[in-house]
């Protein structure tokens, strides 16, 4: 009878004992821990034992020799160990995660390897053999029994990761993250080798752990893999670290800033849209006003044409005009008003109307607007003075130099070729009128508010060369007109006619700087304007309504000069009325009228004047005094200017805002 005894090292806290008797029966005792064998494992293990005993009992008779029995016994032991190992693994899945006991210092290979001590006896070979296997680890089996009572078992379907993600697990992990080293999972200290240290990336470690990590070849942070070296280690002097989780607060603040920025942008867009809408509304109002004005002008033009056509044929024959004016176009000069005087530049083919600056905030002051006579469209604004312009004049030399007088105490010469002021003179007083000397283009005249006339030489840029003092009262010189010398028996001399509110004076230009004054026999106190027709030697004097004459009167006068009969009596220049033209009963503005040759020719002369009472332009035949036309306007007519373009004759009338152009047909 042989006795076989084998010792098996404990595997997963289990002890197995197998006894084989001569009768072929085998006994197996298993010390499986309660926490390993669950309720579902016990019936399965019992069934395995019964099957194995039957298999051993049935096959015992087949083993005739001792060697075969030993070989079969070893196979059963190995099979039993394999089953125990698989059973322990299944049991570990069903128990909660607990900290394992201290590891056995022996290698893991010794845990799975079995050491068998076999003793054979001659006496026991007849009776049978016994094999005993003693298992170690009873204390390890007892410890899970105690821990099983404290922790509830976890079902096989429950994932350990899910259990770790529970709030309690998160709290435990969060508490441990601020106190343990992420390399050795041991708490760091405030002194010693394992004191608190950090890298430049900000992660915390025990000093000895991170030092060994970097020394042993690791050149990156164990957590974020950023480059690191031993010189990057710094000590932190803190007993306990605790960081508040403000990620949500920072995220909300950033979203708040983004929302505030977008809101500001939207508010800015809304303000811009409102501004654009206001501009569009203003533009719409302006266009509506223009449309209304154009409709009114159209109606007035139709009325004027019908009225002109209704004139009797006898009047047309008496006037010998041979035609009439037809409305051509209306041009907007100033939207806000402020236009005052009008002039025509023949070399450039343009009309010039005074007006305030259209961009008063950027370019304050007053200037002139160019209006092309070819297209009858405004082209350009030229700034000149700082106050209202009262006079415009061109010389006969066609050099495109514009002489302008304004209430800013200056007269200026402006080149219309370059649109720049080339010369300015300070008069010391407001200037009401100006003109050129047509006998000598170097001289210019300025009529002041105190009644005196200053003579300037354009070759002298410093000051005036002579002052013509008033002979009567110091009323403003509202008009200046120069009559050139001519081979005329009635009036051969040349000179300057200055018109004031108290009357008029003719300054005869003898030679050089010598001037002789001649008081013209005009009505005192009501004179508003004196204009001259140099070829026919006639002048047109305008009187505003008064007590004796309640209507506006335009008196055409012929200039004359008495011949010198005695050396002691110098010749006398005077004027006599030829024709009187009656207009409306209102004259609040100092309008400028005109007298000029008729476009029909044959030596006829036309007189044009603005009527404030009817807001119209009236045209008379100078020879007969018959009213030829009455052309309506939207506002009182302030200035009238005849001009010719391409062998066609035109007449322009200026109001405070608009310029109307009529063509002779």
ZAFIDO-507082 format. One record per residue (C-alpha): z, y, x; residue in one letter. Coordinates in steps of 0.25 Angstrom, whole numbers, padded with zeros to 4 digits, always signed. Example, Ala and Ser with C-alpha at 12.3 -4.5 7.8 and 13.67 -1.06 7.14 Angstrom:
+0031-0018+0049a+0029-0004+0055s
This chain:
+0000+0000+0000x-0004+0013+0006x+0003+0026+0003x-0006+0039+0004x+0001+0052+0004x-0006+0065+0004x-0002+0079+0005x-0010+0090-0002x-0007+0105+0001x-0005+0113-0012x-0017+0120-0018x-0015+0131-0028x+0000+0128-0029x-0003+0113-0034x+0003+0100-0029x-0004+0086-0031x+0002+0072-0030x-0006+0059-0032x+0001+0045-0031x-0008+0033-0031x-0001+0019-0034x-0005+0005-0032x-0008+0003-0046x-0019+0014-0045x-0012+0025-0052x-0011+0038-0047x-0001+0049-0050x-0004+0064-0049x+0006+0075-0050x+0001+0089-0050x+0010+0101-0048x+0001+0112-0054x+0008+0125-0056x+0009+0130-0071x+0002+0142-0068x-0010+0134-0063x-0010+0123-0074x-0013+0130-0087x-0011+0124-0100x-0026+0121-0100x-0025+0114-0086x-0015+0104-0089x-0022+0094-0098x-0034+0095-0089x-0026+0091-0077x-0019+0079-0085x-0033+0074-0089x-0038+0074-0075x-0026+0066-0070x-0028+0055-0080x-0042+0054-0077x-0039+0054-0062x-0028+0043-0063x-0038+0034-0071x-0048+0036-0061x-0039+0032-0050x-0033+0020-0057x-0047+0015-0060x-0052+0017-0046x-0040+0011-0039x-0045-0003-0040x-0058+0001-0034x-0051+0005-0021x-0049-0007-0013x-0046-0002+0000x-0036+0008+0005x-0047+0018+0010x-0054+0019-0003x-0041+0022-0010x-0038+0033+0000x-0052+0039-0001x-0051+0039-0016x-0037+0046-0015x-0042+0057-0006x-0054+0059-0016x-0044+0060-0028x-0035+0070-0020x-0047+0079-0016x-0051+0079-0031x-0037+0082-0035x-0036+0093-0026x-0049+0099-0031x-0045+0098-0045x-0032+0105-0042x-0039+0116-0035x-0048+0119-0046x-0037+0118-0056x-0029+0128-0048x-0040+0138-0048x-0042+0137-0063x-0027+0139-0065x-0028+0151-0056x-0038+0157-0065x-0029+0156-0077x-0016+0162-0071x-0014+0177-0069x-0016+0184-0055x-0004+0184-0047x-0001+0186-0033x-0003+0173-0025x+0009+0168-0017x+0009+0170-0002x-0002+0162+0005x+0001+0150+0012x-0001+0152+0027x-0008+0140+0029x-0024+0140+0028x-0030+0138+0015x-0037+0126+0020x-0024+0119+0021x-0022+0122+0006x-0034+0113+0002x-0033+0103+0013x-0024+0091+0011x-0016+0084+0022x-0014+0069+0019x-0004+0061+0025x-0007+0046+0023x+0003+0035+0026x+0000+0021+0025x+0010+0009+0024x+0007-0006+0025x+0017-0009+0015x+0013+0001+0004x-0002-0004+0005x+0002-0016-0005x+0009-0008-0015x+0000+0004-0015x-0002+0018-0010x+0004+0031-0014x-0002+0045-0011x+0007+0057-0013x+0003+0071-0012x+0013+0082-0012x+0009+0096-0016x+0016+0109-0011x+0017+0122-0018x+0028+0119-0029x+0033+0133-0026x+0020+0139-0028x+0018+0131-0041x+0032+0137-0046x+0029+0151-0043x+0017+0152-0053x+0026+0146-0064x+0035+0158-0062x+0023+0168-0062x+0017+0161-0074x+0028+0165-0082x+0027+0180-0078x+0012+0181-0079x+0004+0177-0091x-0008+0168-0088x-0022+0174-0089x-0033+0166-0096x-0045+0161-0088x-0054+0171-0096x-0046+0183-0091x-0053+0190-0079x-0043+0194-0068x-0051+0206-0066x-0049+0210-0080x-0034+0208-0079x-0034+0216-0067x-0041+0228-0074x-0030+0229-0084x-0022+0242-0085x-0010+0235-0078x-0019+0230-0067x-0025+0244-0065x-0011+0250-0064x-0007+0240-0054x-0020+0242-0046x-0019+0257-0047x-0004+0257-0042x-0008+0248-0030x-0020+0256-0026x-0012+0268-0022x-0001+0260-0014x-0009+0248-0007x-0019+0247+0004x-0033+0243-0001x-0034+0234+0012x-0021+0226+0012x-0016+0229-0002x-0003+0232+0004x+0005+0245+0001x+0003+0256+0012x+0015+0262+0018x+0018+0277+0022x+0021+0272+0037x+0017+0261+0046x+0004+0254+0048x+0001+0253+0033x+0003+0267+0030x-0006+0275+0021x-0020+0279+0027x-0033+0283+0021x-0048+0285+0026x-0057+0297+0024x-0063+0291+0012x-0049+0292+0005x-0045+0277+0004x-0031+0273+0007x-0026+0261+0016x-0015+0256+0024x-0017+0261+0038x-0016+0248+0045x-0026+0242+0035x-0037+0252+0036x-0035+0253+0051x-0037+0238+0053x-0049+0239+0043x-0056+0250+0051x-0052+0244+0065x-0058+0230+0061x-0072+0235+0059x-0071+0241+0045x-0078+0255+0046x-0077+0258+0031x-0067+0261+0021x-0062+0248+0014x-0064+0254+0000x-0075+0264+0000x-0083+0259+0013x-0084+0273+0018x-0085+0274+0034x-0071+0274+0040x-0065+0273+0053x-0051+0272+0059x-0050+0287+0062x-0052+0290+0047x-0039+0284+0044x-0028+0294+0040x-0014+0293+0035x-0009+0297+0022x+0005+0301+0020x+0009+0297+0006x+0019+0288+0000x+0011+0285-0012x-0002+0289-0017x-0006+0291-0031x-0019+0298-0035x-0021+0303-0049x-0034+0298-0056x-0041+0311-0060x-0055+0305-0060x-0056+0308-0074x-0051+0322-0073x-0061+0325-0062x-0072+0319-0070x-0069+0327-0083x-0068+0340-0074x-0081+0338-0069x-0087+0335-0082x-0080+0348-0087x-0086+0356-0076x-0100+0350-0080x-0098+0353-0094x-0093+0367-0091x-0105+0369-0082x-0115+0364-0092x-0108+0373-0103x-0110+0385-0094x-0125+0382-0092x-0127+0381-0107x-0120+0394-0109x-0129+0400-0099x-0141+0394-0105x-0136+0399-0119x-0134+0413-0114x-0148+0413-0108x-0154+0408-0120x-0147+0419-0128x-0152+0430-0119x-0166+0424-0120x-0165+0424-0135x-0160+0439-0135x-0172+0443-0126x-0181+0436-0136x-0175+0443-0147x-0176+0456-0141x-0190+0453-0137x-0193+0449-0151x-0187+0462-0157x-0196+0470-0147x-0208+0463-0151x-0205+0465-0165x-0204+0480-0163x-0217+0480-0155x-0224+0473-0167x-0218+0483-0177x-0222+0494-0168x-0236+0489-0166x-0238+0487-0181x-0233+0501-0184x-0243+0506-0173x-0254+0498-0179x-0251+0504-0193x-0250+0518-0187x-0263+0516-0180x-0270+0512-0192x-0264+0523-0200x-0268+0533-0189x-0282+0527-0188x-0284+0529-0203x-0278+0543-0203x-0288+0546-0192x-0299+0540-0199x-0295+0548-0212x-0298+0561-0205x-0309+0569-0211x-0323+0568-0205x-0323+0584-0205x-0311+0584-0196x-0318+0574-0186x-0330+0583-0186x-0322+0595-0184x-0315+0589-0172x-0327+0584-0166x-0319+0573-0160x-0329+0562-0163x-0318+0551-0163x-0304+0548-0164x-0292+0539-0158x-0290+0525-0161x-0277+0518-0158x-0279+0508-0147x-0266+0502-0142x-0251+0505-0142x-0243+0502-0129x-0228+0500-0128x-0223+0509-0117x-0208+0508-0118x-0200+0499-0127x-0188+0508-0127x-0195+0521-0128x-0194+0533-0118x-0209+0536-0116x-0212+0550-0114x-0225+0555-0107x-0239+0549-0105x-0250+0551-0095x-0263+0544-0091x-0267+0540-0076x-0282+0540-0076x-0283+0533-0062x-0275+0521-0066x-0280+0521-0080x-0266+0520-0086x-0256+0528-0095x-0242+0531-0091x-0231+0532-0101x-0217+0536-0097x-0206+0527-0101x-0192+0522-0097x-0190+0510-0088x-0193+0497-0096x-0182+0491-0087x-0171+0501-0087x-0161+0492-0081x-0169+0488-0069x-0178+0501-0067x-0172+0513-0074x-0179+0526-0076x-0192+0530-0082x-0207+0528-0078x-0221+0526-0083x-0228+0514-0089x-0242+0512-0085x-0252+0508-0097x-0266+0504-0093x-0276+0511-0101x-0286+0500-0100x-0277+0489-0106x-0267+0499-0113x-0256+0490-0108x-0243+0494-0100x-0244+0490-0086x-0232+0495-0078x-0220+0504-0078x-0218+0513-0066x-0203+0519-0064x-0203+0533-0060x-0191+0542-0065x-0177+0540-0069x-0178+0548-0081x-0188+0551-0092x-0202+0555-0088x-0207+0568-0095x-0220+0570-0088x-0232+0562-0082x-0244+0568-0075x-0256+0564-0067x-0265+0572-0057x-0280+0573-0058x-0282+0567-0044x-0281+0553-0050x-0271+0549-0039x-0262+0541-0049x-0250+0549-0046x-0241+0551-0058x-0232+0564-0059x-0220+0562-0068x-0208+0571-0072x-0195+0566-0077x-0181+0570-0081x-0175+0565-0068x-0179+0578-0061x-0190+0572-0054x-0206+0572-0054x-0212+0560-0047x-0226+0556-0042x-0229+0541-0045x-0241+0533-0040x-0246+0525-0051x-0254+0516-0040x-0241+0511-0034x-0231+0515-0046x-0222+0522-0036x-0216+0536-0036x-0222+0543-0024x-0216+0557-0025x-0204+0562-0033x-0199+0577-0034x-0185+0581-0039x-0186+0593-0048x-0171+0595-0050x-0173+0596-0065x-0179+0587-0076x-0194+0587-0076x-0201+0588-0090x-0215+0589-0086x-0225+0588-0074x-0240+0590-0071x-0250+0590-0059x-0257+0602-0054x-0272+0599-0056x-0276+0610-0047x-0268+0604-0035x-0264+0590-0036x-0253+0592-0026x-0244+0600-0036x-0236+0595-0047x-0227+0602-0058x-0214+0598-0064x-0209+0605-0077x-0193+0605-0076x-0183+0606-0087x-0179+0620-0084x-0193+0626-0086x-0198+0627-0072x-0210+0620-0066x-0209+0614-0051x-0222+0613-0043x-0222+0602-0033x-0232+0599-0022x-0234+0584-0020x-0236+0586-0005x-0221+0592-0004x-0212+0581-0008x-0199+0589-0007x-0198+0599-0018x-0206+0608-0027x-0214+0619-0022x-0213+0629-0033x-0206+0631-0046x-0212+0638-0058x-0200+0644-0065x-0200+0646-0081x-0203+0659-0086x-0195+0658-0099x-0184+0648-0103x-0181+0636-0095x-0186+0625-0104x-0191+0612-0099x-0206+0612-0095x-0211+0601-0105x-0225+0601-0101x-0233+0605-0089x-0249+0605-0088x-0258+0610-0077x-0271+0617-0080x-0281+0616-0068x-0290+0628-0065x-0303+0628-0072x-0316+0637-0072x-0312+0642-0086x-0314+0656-0090x-0302+0655-0101x-0292+0649-0091x-0296+0646-0077x-0283+0646-0071x-0274+0634-0068x-0260+0632-0069x-0248+0625-0076x-0244+0626-0090x-0229+0623-0092x-0224+0621-0106x-0209+0622-0110x-0202+0622-0123x-0202+0638-0123x-0217+0639-0121x-0227+0637-0109x-0231+0644-0096x-0244+0643-0088x-0242+0644-0073x-0255+0648-0067x-0257+0642-0054x-0263+0652-0045x-0264+0646-0032x-0255+0638-0023x-0241+0639-0028x-0243+0652-0036x-0241+0651-0051x-0242+0662-0062x-0235+0659-0075x-0241+0663-0089x-0233+0661-0101x-0241+0655-0112x-0240+0661-0126x-0233+0649-0133x-0223+0648-0144x-0209+0648-0138x-0199+0637-0141x-0207+0626-0147x-0217+0622-0136x-0216+0607-0132x-0229+0604-0124x-0241+0610-0118x-0253+0602-0114x-0266+0607-0107x-0280+0603-0108x-0286+0608-0095x-0301+0607-0098x-0300+0615-0110x-0289+0624-0105x-0281+0621-0118x-0266+0618-0119x-0259+0611-0131x-0245+0617-0134x-0236+0609-0143x-0225+0616-0152x-0215+0608-0159x-0211+0612-0174x-0202+0624-0176x-0198+0634-0187x-0211+0641-0187x-0220+0629-0186x-0214+0616-0191x-0224+0607-0186x-0228+0602-0172x-0240+0611-0166x-0249+0608-0155x-0256+0621-0151x-0269+0621-0143x-0270+0633-0134x-0281+0638-0125x-0277+0644-0111x-0282+0657-0107x-0281+0667-0096x-0284+0682-0097x-0293+0687-0086x-0287+0697-0076x-0291+0711-0079x-0281+0718-0070x-0276+0714-0057x-0262+0718-0061x-0263+0710-0074x-0264+0695-0070x-0271+0685-0079x-0263+0679-0091x-0264+0665-0095x-0262+0662-0109x-0265+0652-0121x-0269+0654-0135x-0269+0643-0147x-0281+0637-0151x-0277+0626-0161x-0264+0621-0167x-0261+0607-0171x-0250+0604-0181x-0242+0591-0180x-0229+0586-0187x-0216+0593-0189x-0208+0585-0178x-0207+0587-0163x-0195+0582-0157x-0201+0577-0144x-0208+0584-0133x-0222+0577-0136x-0234+0579-0127x-0247+0582-0133x-0261+0583-0127x-0274+0590-0128x-0287+0584-0122x-0302+0583-0124x-0307+0575-0135x-0313+0562-0131x-0325+0565-0141x-0329+0576-0131x-0337+0588-0135x-0326+0597-0130x-0316+0593-0141x-0301+0593-0138x-0290+0585-0144x-0275+0588-0146x-0265+0577-0148x-0251+0578-0151x-0239+0569-0156x-0233+0571-0169x-0219+0567-0170x-0218+0568-0185x-0228+0557-0188x-0227+0550-0174x-0242+0551-0172x-0252+0557-0162x-0261+0568-0168x-0275+0572-0163x-0281+0585-0166x-0295+0591-0163x-0292+0603-0154x-0304+0611-0159x-0301+0610-0174x-0287+0606-0174x-0290+0594-0184x-0281+0582-0183x-0290+0571-0179x-0280+0559-0178x-0265+0556-0180x-0262+0543-0173x-0248+0537-0177x-0237+0533-0167x-0224+0525-0168x-0216+0536-0162x-0218+0551-0158x-0229+0553-0148x-0224+0559-0135x-0236+0560-0127x-0251+0559-0128x-0261+0556-0117x-0277+0555-0118x-0284+0547-0108x-0298+0540-0106x-0301+0526-0101x-0315+0521-0099x-0322+0532-0106x-0313+0530-0118x-0302+0540-0123x-0288+0537-0127x-0276+0544-0132x-0262+0539-0129x-0249+0543-0136x-0235+0540-0131x-0223+0538-0139x-0209+0534-0134x-0213+0519-0134x-0227+0517-0136x-0241+0522-0131x-0253+0522-0141x-0267+0523-0136x-0278+0528-0144x-0293+0527-0141x-0303+0538-0145x-0315+0532-0153x
